[in-house]
């Protein structure tokens, strides 16, 4: 494990226990057995640590697991299968314990911390833009019969965001299965998509 990865792990544990704001750089370096200078060799600030940590854990999850939302994938899979795979991808993310813990921290900090808010806004924009564009494509390809694909695409995107946020919290509850919950919630979206298809699949 590299020094940077070690700092990620220690910071994640301390942020989870104490909160982001209450955890100092000194506390992180003390726990890691490193000097403060060693911290600044890797990060310009605690906010920069948070940003890089999130990118690191997301990149670990994304490799081979996230559905590419593109016209090519839509043509290859069809609407129902593609949106089913989006739900399955979100469900898989619930198995990444570090990413779930960090996502909860960012959700809590977004109201008071600019970096956490920027991460949240960017993640929302990426998903909402993707689902909106997919619905526009489906309409243009005469795959679905709807009047407002942009609006419906955004609504579907917000539904997936809600699933992820909701189930990141449910993963804290013993006996709850957030993966199964997301798959069940996704079935509601799939039923709607099937109802607007111009051709059954």
Secondary structure as GFF3:
##gff-version 3
##sequence-region A 1 201
A	DSSP	alpha_helix	3	18	.	.	.	ID=ss1
A	DSSP	alpha_helix	25	32	.	.	.	ID=ss2
A	DSSP	alpha_helix	36	42	.	.	.	ID=ss3
A	DSSP	alpha_helix	46	62	.	.	.	ID=ss4
A	DSSP	alpha_helix	71	77	.	.	.	ID=ss5
A	DSSP	alpha_helix	79	93	.	.	.	ID=ss6
A	DSSP	alpha_helix	97	109	.	.	.	ID=ss7
A	DSSP	alpha_helix	114	140	.	.	.	ID=ss8
A	DSSP	alpha_helix	149	170	.	.	.	ID=ss9
A	DSSP	alpha_helix	178	196	.	.	.	ID=ss10
###
